[in-house]
Each structure stands twice: as structure tokens, then as C-alpha cells.
Amino acid sequence: MVRPGIISLDDDDSDSDNEEGNEPLMFKPINASSSRGALPDLLPKSPQLRREMNGQGRQMSDDRADEQPSSLSSNPNADSRASIQHSFSNRDREKSFVGYFGGGAGAGGGTVNRPGRPQDVNQVQINVTPNQNGGTVENDAPEIRKYKKKFSGEILCAALWGVNLLIGTDSGLMLLDRSGQGKVYPLISRRRFDQMTVLEGQNILVTISGRKRRIRVFYLSWLRQKILRTEGAGNANTTEKRNGWVNVGDLQGAIHFKIVRYERIKFLVVGLETSIEIYAWAPKPYHKFMSFKSFGSLTHVPLIVDLTVEENARLKVLYGSHEGFHAIDLDSAAVYDIYTPTTTSSSTTPHCIVVLPNSNGMQLLLCYDNEGVYVNTYGRMTKNVVLQWGEMPSSVAYISTGQIMGWGNKAIEIRSVDTGHLDGVFMHKKAQKLKFLCERNDKVFFSSAKGGGSCQIYFMTLNKPGMTNW
């Protein structure tokens, strides 16, 4: 039987401006009977799931000490933790999440890769010595915590570099040291960063950045030198002779890009206002992205782009617009519609394109507005089911656990990517807008929208023992 759980995640805002540490949100059990007035209005529509979710509440323990697994086996000072918990105010509690767990039978495990697309194993780590010999975790439900650091600007994107987090805002680029005290290193100022992806094997950070929204590539070794100089390292005086960045082509006005690995080739697909450009990574001695294909004079503005490899042989560009979803065959340059929503009279908002695992690159989940449909790359419906979010999400993302997540103002929903069934819900006790940033393995990072003067970064740990028994 599915047991609903109520989680209160409290944080102490009194010292949250301290940049020298990250602060895990404390898990505090609260009375389920006293919280029935706050039960979710986003319950599953299935009567059977409704009956299941009326079961006994699960209370979460409050013994989370730090993000690293090794800290879970330590014994924190009881008096210190009591004083911290005592400082929690009722105002702080209103910012908490309330979690409701549904059946997780559809939850998968492991990272899903496309055909011929191995996962990178070499990772750059800066000032990082994580200890992986941690203790066991008593609770098997997902965790949500946040970092202390408050950002005055709007957080637009993020990407993991090793275990650390590169953060792009409307005014610069920073690095959050996740290995220790959560220190934030400023790297680039007075430049807007709208999207970024790290390619550690190529020593580059690919971005959409600047006032002209160029595709600009920064060298990770150049960024590393900036961090070492900030730390005053003795060997940091050997500044690189070359420039720390290079633009990809003469592109301006980039809206979205996607990097797809196929066998040993890395393709960069860029959506512009009236065209889609494709670049391929050329290894040394070139060591740069070189033009591969170009498709201009598009009828629909590509807001999100992707690339699929059909049956490990045929390449197709996929993109979403305000009118629906479309495809371009790279061999014939033919452009055709995959799916056009008929339920909305106004323009739609495409969220993401998911190439379903184990489908030879042929089957897709297309997410837009508060729905998702299953079609193949030729536009034929493959499942007589529509994924329905409980509310209009601000962000939707496919994550490595084989699930899809939606961030709404009232809740975070986690669903099976294969069936669309609800695996779990985290309700907000106070409505707030959240934005997906990035994910890897079992960690998902997202941020609060700028409202009230500052933004903060949250992360959720999903792949915990017994997760399929939420």
C-alpha cells in the first residue's frame, strides 16, 4: 500500500548570507492530521491511486547533517543542532515543501544514453576531495536541500564541472564549490549567461552568453587558472598565453542549443530565430566546432532543439516552436511537422523533447504546456495516453533515473517517462516559481526565481535505496 508522507523542510535564514558553507534543509516530522487542510489539489485522477494515497502518513527523520554521504555517519553536536532548530520561525516554515509519494513502479535506474553515445568518465575536479565511504541513510525517500548562498541576480542556467557547479546568471559566471564549505568563486562578470554545457573531455564550456546571445566556448583550463589565482595558489602565475574563449562561427541571437554524442562525434545543434545550424567537433589539431549543416528560412521559430539517430544510422533534427514540434531530415533537408497541438487556441510553450530509451531513436515524448504526448519521429502516435501535469509547469526535464520532472508553482511532480504515471509529488507549502538547472545521476539541481531580491539553489537526491517503494 502506498503511504503518503508529509515533509517539512525548514531552513535558517538568519545566516544564509554566509558564503562559506552550504546548509542542508532540515527534515522535521509534522503532524499529518493537523496538515490535512494543506493536502494537495494535484492528486492522481485515477480513483485507485486516490484510494491508495489515503493511507498512513510517513514521517521523515531530521538527522540530515551535510550533503556528502560521509557526513551521514558522523555525530553532530546535539546542543548546536537544537539551537539551530529552535531558531526556525513560523515564517521560515511557510517556505517549506510538503511531499506526497505515489507508487514508483515505473522508476528506472541508470543513465540513459543514445545509440553509440558512451558516457564521459573523465571529470575535472577543482579543490575537490570527496569522501565516498559514507554511512547508510535511514530514510529512502528523496531529499531536497538548498545552499546558503543567496544570489542577487537571476540564476539562468548551471552545469556540473566534476562535482562542482558552474552557475550562469544575468550578470556573470560563478563556480559553487560543492566539495567543502560551499564557497562561490566569481569567474566572469558583466556578461549574461543563458545556457551552458560542460564538455570535460574537450576542456570546454559551451554557452549562449552576452548581449548578442552568441555561442561562446570558454576553456576550462582558463577558468581553473582564475580559481587558483583567487585562492592564491603558488603555481597559478603561469597564465595561459592564448585567449580564454572563442566564438562558434558568427552566430548571433541563439535561442537554444543541444550537444548530442553519436559514436565518437559530438554534434552541436543551435536554434536561431529563422534557422538551425549544426556543428561537429573537430579534434586536435583543430580543437573546435566546425560547420556541418545549415537549415535556413524556417517557417517556425525553433525554441528548443535536439538531434536523434534513427536505428543507429539516420540523423534527424527535432525542434519545438510555439506552433508545435517539427523535424528535419539531414539527408534530404525535408522539414515536416511531428505534432501540432489541437487543444489550445493560443500559442504553445514547448518544454522538452525526450528520445525514449530502447526505441532506436524512433520514439519521442513531446512535452508542452501542461501535457506530453508519445509519438514517433514521423508524427504517428505510439501510445494512446497523454501525460498530464497537475498544473502548468515552469520547467520540465528528463532525468537520468528514467523519469521526467515538472516544476510548478504548487508542486514538483515526478513521473515515469515510459507511462506518464505519477511516481511522486513534493508540494510547496507556499507557492513559488522554480527553474530546472541541470542533473547528473541521482542529483537534480534547480533554483528559485528572483522574487524578493535574491535566488537560491536547491538540489534533490533521487536515487536512494528503496526509492521504488515510496
C-alpha positions as CSV (number, residue, x, y, z in Angstrom):
1,M,0.0,0.0,0.0
2,V,1.3,3.5,-0.9
3,R,1.9,5.6,2.2
4,P,1.7,9.4,1.9
5,G,4.4,11.3,3.7
6,I,4.5,14.9,4.9
7,I,7.8,16.6,4.9
8,S,8.6,19.9,6.4
9,L,11.9,21.3,5.1
10,D,13.0,24.2,7.4
11,D,15.9,26.5,6.9
12,D,17.5,29.1,9.0
13,D,17.7,32.4,7.1
14,S,19.5,34.2,9.8
15,D,22.9,33.3,8.5
16,S,22.1,32.4,4.9
17,D,24.2,35.2,3.5
18,N,27.3,33.4,4.6
19,E,29.2,32.2,1.5
20,E,31.4,29.9,3.4
21,G,29.1,26.9,3.6
22,N,26.1,25.1,2.3
23,E,23.2,24.4,4.6
24,P,21.2,21.3,4.3
25,L,17.5,21.8,4.8
26,M,16.4,20.1,8.0
27,F,13.8,17.3,7.7
28,K,11.3,17.8,10.5
29,P,8.3,15.5,11.1
30,I,5.0,17.2,11.4
31,N,1.6,16.0,12.4
32,A,-0.2,14.6,9.4
33,S,-3.7,15.1,10.9
34,S,-3.0,18.8,11.5
35,S,-1.9,19.3,7.9
36,R,-4.9,17.8,6.1
37,G,-6.0,21.3,5.2
38,A,-2.9,21.5,3.1
39,L,-3.4,18.2,1.2
40,P,-2.6,18.5,-2.5
41,D,-5.0,19.6,-5.1
42,L,-2.8,17.8,-7.6
43,L,-3.8,14.2,-6.7
44,P,-3.9,11.5,-9.4
45,K,-7.1,11.4,-11.4
46,S,-7.2,7.6,-11.1
47,P,-9.7,6.6,-8.3
48,Q,-7.5,3.7,-7.4
49,L,-4.5,5.9,-6.8
50,R,-6.7,8.3,-4.8
51,R,-7.7,5.4,-2.5
52,E,-4.1,4.4,-2.1
53,M,-3.0,7.9,-1.2
54,N,-5.4,8.0,1.8
55,G,-3.1,5.6,3.6
56,Q,-1.0,6.1,6.7
57,G,1.5,9.1,6.6
58,R,5.2,8.6,6.6
59,Q,7.2,10.9,8.8
60,M,10.7,11.8,7.8
61,S,13.6,11.9,10.3
62,D,15.6,15.1,10.8
63,D,19.1,13.7,11.1
64,R,20.5,15.1,7.9
65,A,23.8,16.7,8.5
66,D,25.5,17.5,5.3
67,E,25.4,16.8,1.5
68,Q,28.3,14.4,1.4
69,P,27.4,10.8,2.2
70,S,30.4,10.5,4.6
71,S,28.8,13.1,6.9
72,L,25.7,10.9,7.4
73,S,27.7,8.6,9.6
74,S,29.0,11.4,11.8
75,N,27.5,12.5,15.2
76,P,26.8,16.3,15.1
77,N,26.7,18.2,18.3
78,A,23.2,17.9,19.8
79,D,23.2,21.2,21.5
80,S,24.3,23.0,18.4
81,R,21.6,21.4,16.3
82,A,18.9,22.1,18.9
83,S,19.8,25.8,18.9
84,I,19.6,25.8,15.1
85,Q,16.2,24.1,15.1
86,H,15.0,26.5,17.8
87,S,15.7,29.5,15.6
88,F,13.3,28.2,12.9
89,S,10.4,30.7,12.8
90,N,6.9,30.2,11.6
91,R,7.7,32.5,8.6
92,D,10.5,30.1,7.6
93,R,8.3,27.1,7.8
94,E,5.9,28.6,5.3
95,K,8.7,28.2,2.7
96,S,8.8,24.5,3.2
97,F,7.9,21.7,0.9
98,V,5.3,19.0,1.7
99,G,6.0,15.7,0.0
100,Y,3.4,13.2,-1.2
101,F,4.6,9.9,-2.5
102,G,2.8,7.7,-5.1
103,G,3.7,4.3,-6.4
104,G,7.1,4.2,-8.0
105,A,6.9,1.0,-10.0
106,G,7.8,2.9,-13.2
107,A,11.0,4.3,-11.7
108,G,14.1,3.2,-13.6
109,G,17.7,3.2,-12.8
110,G,20.9,4.3,-14.5
111,T,21.7,6.9,-17.1
112,V,20.0,6.5,-20.5
113,N,22.4,7.0,-23.4
114,R,21.6,7.2,-27.1
115,P,23.0,4.6,-29.5
116,G,26.7,4.8,-29.7
117,R,26.8,7.5,-27.1
118,P,29.1,6.4,-24.2
119,Q,29.1,8.5,-21.0
120,D,32.2,10.5,-20.3
121,V,34.2,9.1,-17.4
122,N,37.0,11.7,-17.2
123,Q,36.0,14.5,-14.9
124,V,37.8,17.7,-13.9
125,Q,37.7,18.4,-10.2
126,I,38.9,21.6,-8.6
127,N,39.9,21.6,-5.0
128,V,37.8,18.5,-4.5
129,T,38.5,15.6,-2.2
130,P,35.1,14.0,-1.7
131,N,34.9,11.0,0.7
132,Q,32.6,8.3,-0.7
133,N,32.9,6.0,2.3
134,G,29.8,7.2,4.0
135,G,27.2,5.7,6.3
136,T,23.8,4.4,5.3
137,V,20.8,6.6,5.0
138,E,17.9,5.7,7.2
139,N,15.2,7.3,5.0
140,D,14.7,6.1,1.5
141,A,12.6,9.0,0.2
142,P,14.1,11.7,-2.0
143,E,15.8,14.6,-0.2
144,I,15.5,18.3,-1.0
145,R,18.2,20.7,0.4
146,K,19.4,24.1,-0.5
147,Y,22.7,26.1,-0.4
148,K,23.1,29.1,1.9
149,K,24.4,31.4,-0.8
150,K,21.9,34.0,-2.0
151,F,22.4,35.4,-5.5
152,S,21.4,39.0,-6.1
153,G,21.0,38.3,-9.8
154,E,18.7,35.9,-11.6
155,I,20.0,32.4,-12.0
156,L,19.5,31.4,-15.6
157,C,21.5,28.1,-16.0
158,A,24.0,25.8,-14.4
159,A,26.3,22.9,-15.3
160,L,28.3,20.4,-13.3
161,W,32.0,20.5,-13.7
162,G,33.3,17.5,-11.9
163,V,31.4,17.6,-8.6
164,N,31.3,21.4,-8.6
165,L,28.6,23.6,-10.1
166,L,29.1,26.3,-12.7
167,I,26.3,28.9,-12.3
168,G,25.2,31.4,-15.0
169,T,23.3,34.5,-14.0
170,D,22.1,37.6,-15.8
171,S,25.3,39.3,-14.8
172,G,28.1,36.8,-14.7
173,L,29.5,33.3,-14.3
174,M,30.4,31.7,-10.9
175,L,31.5,28.4,-9.5
176,L,30.0,26.8,-6.4
177,D,32.4,24.6,-4.6
178,R,30.3,21.6,-3.6
179,S,33.2,19.7,-2.1
180,G,33.6,21.7,1.1
181,Q,32.1,24.8,2.6
182,G,30.1,25.9,-0.4
183,K,32.4,28.8,-1.4
184,V,31.4,30.7,-4.5
185,Y,34.1,31.8,-6.9
186,P,33.3,34.7,-9.3
187,L,34.8,33.9,-12.7
188,I,33.3,36.3,-15.3
189,S,31.4,39.5,-14.6
190,R,29.2,41.8,-16.6
191,R,28.1,39.1,-19.0
192,R,24.8,37.3,-19.2
193,F,24.8,33.5,-19.4
194,D,21.5,32.0,-20.7
195,Q,22.6,28.4,-21.3
196,M,25.7,26.3,-20.7
197,T,27.1,22.7,-21.1
198,V,30.4,21.3,-19.9
199,L,32.5,19.0,-22.1
200,E,35.2,17.9,-19.8
201,G,37.0,15.7,-22.3
202,Q,37.3,18.6,-24.7
203,N,38.3,21.1,-21.9
204,I,35.5,23.5,-22.9
205,L,32.3,25.2,-21.6
206,V,29.8,25.8,-24.3
207,T,27.5,28.8,-23.7
208,I,24.8,31.1,-25.0
209,S,26.0,34.3,-23.5
210,G,26.4,38.0,-23.9
211,R,24.0,40.8,-25.1
212,K,24.1,39.4,-28.6
213,R,23.4,35.8,-27.5
214,R,26.5,34.3,-29.1
215,I,27.6,30.7,-28.9
216,R,30.8,31.3,-27.0
217,V,33.2,28.5,-25.9
218,F,35.3,29.0,-22.8
219,Y,38.3,26.8,-22.0
220,L,38.0,25.1,-18.6
221,S,41.8,25.3,-18.0
222,W,41.4,29.1,-18.3
223,L,38.6,29.1,-15.8
224,R,40.7,26.9,-13.5
225,Q,43.5,29.4,-13.5
226,K,41.1,32.1,-12.4
227,I,40.1,30.0,-9.4
228,L,43.6,29.2,-8.5
229,R,44.6,32.9,-8.6
230,T,41.6,33.6,-6.4
231,E,42.9,31.1,-3.9
232,G,46.4,32.5,-4.1
233,A,47.9,29.2,-5.3
234,G,51.7,29.3,-5.8
235,N,51.6,27.6,-9.3
236,A,48.8,29.9,-10.5
237,N,51.2,32.6,-12.0
238,T,51.6,30.7,-15.3
239,T,48.8,32.4,-17.1
240,E,47.8,30.8,-20.4
241,K,49.1,32.7,-23.4
242,R,46.0,32.1,-25.5
243,N,42.7,33.8,-25.2
244,G,40.3,32.1,-22.7
245,W,37.4,31.8,-25.1
246,V,36.4,31.6,-28.8
247,N,33.1,32.2,-30.6
248,V,31.5,29.5,-32.7
249,G,31.1,30.9,-36.1
250,D,29.5,34.4,-36.4
251,L,26.2,33.3,-34.8
252,Q,24.1,35.9,-33.0
253,G,20.7,35.6,-31.5
254,A,21.0,32.0,-30.4
255,I,17.8,30.7,-28.7
256,H,18.8,27.2,-27.6
257,F,21.4,24.6,-28.3
258,K,21.9,20.9,-27.7
259,I,25.0,18.7,-27.8
260,V,24.5,15.2,-28.9
261,R,27.1,12.5,-28.9
262,Y,26.9,9.9,-31.6
263,E,29.7,7.3,-31.6
264,R,32.8,9.4,-31.4
265,I,31.3,12.6,-32.9
266,K,29.8,15.4,-30.9
267,F,27.2,17.5,-32.7
268,L,26.3,21.0,-31.7
269,V,22.7,21.9,-32.8
270,V,21.9,25.6,-32.5
271,G,18.4,27.1,-32.9
272,L,18.4,30.7,-34.2
273,E,15.4,32.9,-35.0
274,T,15.0,31.7,-38.6
275,S,17.4,28.8,-38.9
276,I,19.1,25.8,-37.3
277,E,22.9,25.4,-37.6
278,I,24.7,22.1,-36.9
279,Y,28.4,21.9,-36.0
280,A,30.6,18.9,-35.4
281,W,33.5,18.8,-33.0
282,A,36.9,18.6,-34.8
283,P,39.6,17.1,-32.5
284,K,43.2,18.3,-32.5
285,P,44.9,20.0,-34.2
286,Y,41.7,21.9,-34.9
287,H,40.1,21.5,-31.5
288,K,36.9,23.5,-32.3
289,F,33.4,23.1,-33.6
290,M,33.2,23.2,-37.4
291,S,30.2,23.9,-39.6
292,F,28.4,20.7,-40.7
293,K,24.9,21.5,-41.8
294,S,22.7,24.6,-42.1
295,F,18.9,24.9,-42.5
296,G,17.6,28.4,-43.1
297,S,14.3,30.1,-43.8
298,L,12.4,28.1,-41.3
299,T,8.6,28.7,-41.0
300,H,8.6,28.2,-37.2
301,V,11.0,29.7,-34.7
302,P,13.0,26.9,-33.0
303,L,12.6,27.5,-29.3
304,I,14.1,24.1,-28.3
305,V,16.3,21.8,-30.5
306,D,17.5,18.2,-30.3
307,L,19.1,15.6,-32.6
308,T,18.1,11.9,-32.8
309,V,19.8,9.0,-34.5
310,E,17.3,6.6,-36.0
311,E,18.3,3.0,-35.9
312,N,21.9,4.0,-35.4
313,A,22.1,5.3,-39.0
314,R,19.8,8.3,-39.9
315,L,20.2,11.7,-38.3
316,K,17.2,14.0,-37.7
317,V,16.9,17.4,-36.1
318,L,13.9,17.8,-33.8
319,Y,12.7,21.2,-32.7
320,G,9.8,22.7,-30.9
321,S,8.1,26.1,-31.6
322,H,5.0,28.0,-30.5
323,E,3.0,26.0,-33.1
324,G,4.2,22.5,-32.2
325,F,7.0,20.1,-32.9
326,H,8.9,19.6,-36.2
327,A,11.7,17.6,-37.7
328,I,14.4,18.0,-40.4
329,D,15.9,15.0,-42.2
330,L,19.6,15.7,-42.6
331,D,19.9,13.7,-45.8
332,S,17.0,15.2,-47.8
333,A,16.7,18.5,-45.9
334,A,13.0,17.9,-45.8
335,V,11.1,19.8,-43.0
336,Y,7.9,18.4,-41.7
337,D,5.6,18.6,-38.7
338,I,5.7,15.9,-36.0
339,Y,2.9,17.1,-33.7
340,T,0.6,20.1,-33.7
341,P,-1.5,20.5,-30.5
342,T,-5.2,20.9,-31.2
343,T,-6.4,21.6,-27.7
344,T,-5.1,25.1,-27.4
345,S,-6.2,28.1,-29.5
346,S,-3.2,30.3,-28.4
347,S,0.5,29.6,-28.9
348,T,2.0,26.7,-27.0
349,T,5.1,26.6,-24.9
350,P,7.4,23.6,-25.7
351,H,9.3,22.3,-22.6
352,C,11.4,19.4,-23.8
353,I,11.9,16.6,-26.3
354,V,12.7,13.2,-24.9
355,V,14.1,10.5,-27.1
356,L,12.7,7.4,-25.3
357,P,15.3,4.8,-24.3
358,N,15.4,1.4,-26.1
359,S,13.5,2.8,-29.1
360,N,16.3,3.0,-31.6
361,G,15.9,6.8,-31.6
362,M,12.5,6.5,-33.1
363,Q,10.0,7.2,-30.3
364,L,9.6,10.5,-28.5
365,L,7.9,12.1,-25.6
366,L,7.0,15.7,-26.5
367,C,6.2,18.0,-23.5
368,Y,4.5,21.3,-24.0
369,D,2.2,23.5,-21.8
370,N,0.9,21.1,-19.1
371,E,0.8,18.0,-21.4
372,G,3.0,15.4,-23.0
373,V,2.3,13.1,-26.0
374,Y,4.0,10.0,-27.3
375,V,4.8,10.0,-31.0
376,N,7.5,8.6,-33.3
377,T,9.8,10.6,-35.4
378,Y,7.3,10.5,-38.3
379,G,4.5,12.0,-36.3
380,R,2.4,8.9,-35.6
381,M,1.0,8.4,-32.1
382,T,2.7,5.5,-30.4
383,K,0.6,5.4,-27.1
384,N,-3.0,6.2,-26.6
385,V,-2.2,8.2,-23.5
386,V,-1.5,11.9,-22.7
387,L,0.9,12.8,-19.9
388,Q,-1.0,15.4,-17.8
389,W,0.7,17.6,-15.2
390,G,-1.4,18.8,-12.3
391,E,-0.6,22.4,-13.2
392,M,1.2,24.5,-15.8
393,P,4.9,23.7,-15.1
394,S,7.6,26.4,-15.4
395,S,10.2,23.8,-16.2
396,V,10.1,20.2,-17.4
397,A,13.2,17.9,-17.7
398,Y,14.1,14.3,-18.4
399,I,16.4,12.9,-15.7
400,S,18.8,10.0,-15.6
401,T,16.7,7.9,-13.3
402,G,14.4,7.3,-16.3
403,Q,11.8,9.8,-15.1
404,I,10.5,13.1,-16.1
405,M,10.1,16.0,-13.7
406,G,7.8,19.1,-13.8
407,W,8.3,22.2,-11.6
408,G,5.1,24.0,-10.9
409,N,4.2,26.9,-8.6
410,K,2.4,24.5,-6.2
411,A,4.4,21.2,-6.6
412,I,7.2,19.3,-8.1
413,E,5.9,16.2,-9.9
414,I,8.0,13.2,-10.8
415,R,6.6,10.8,-13.4
416,S,7.6,7.7,-15.3
417,V,8.9,8.7,-18.7
418,D,7.5,5.5,-20.3
419,T,3.9,5.7,-19.0
420,G,3.5,9.2,-17.6
421,H,2.3,7.7,-14.3
422,L,2.8,9.8,-11.2
423,D,5.7,8.5,-9.1
424,G,5.8,11.2,-6.5
425,V,4.9,14.8,-5.7
426,F,6.6,17.4,-3.5
427,M,4.0,20.1,-2.5
428,H,5.1,23.6,-1.8
429,K,3.6,25.0,1.4
430,K,3.9,28.4,-0.2
431,A,3.6,29.0,-3.9
432,Q,6.9,29.7,-5.6
433,K,8.3,29.5,-9.1
434,L,11.2,27.1,-9.5
435,K,13.6,26.6,-12.5
436,F,15.4,23.4,-13.5
437,L,19.1,23.9,-13.9
438,C,20.9,20.6,-14.5
439,E,21.1,17.0,-13.4
440,R,23.5,14.1,-13.2
441,N,22.9,10.5,-12.0
442,D,20.7,10.9,-8.9
443,K,21.2,14.6,-8.2
444,V,18.8,17.3,-9.7
445,F,19.6,21.0,-9.3
446,F,17.0,23.8,-9.5
447,S,16.7,27.4,-8.4
448,S,14.1,29.7,-7.1
449,A,13.0,32.6,-9.3
450,K,14.1,36.1,-8.4
451,G,11.3,37.4,-6.3
452,G,12.1,39.4,-3.2
453,G,15.6,40.3,-4.3
454,S,17.5,37.1,-4.4
455,C,17.7,33.5,-5.7
456,Q,18.9,30.3,-4.1
457,I,19.9,26.9,-5.4
458,Y,18.2,23.7,-4.4
459,F,19.2,20.1,-5.1
460,M,17.2,16.9,-4.8
461,T,18.7,13.4,-4.3
462,L,16.5,10.8,-6.0
463,N,18.3,7.5,-6.4
464,K,18.1,6.3,-2.8
465,P,17.7,2.7,-1.5
466,G,14.1,1.7,-1.7
467,M,13.1,4.5,-3.9
468,T,10.7,2.3,-5.8
469,N,8.8,1.8,-2.6
470,W,7.9,5.5,-2.0
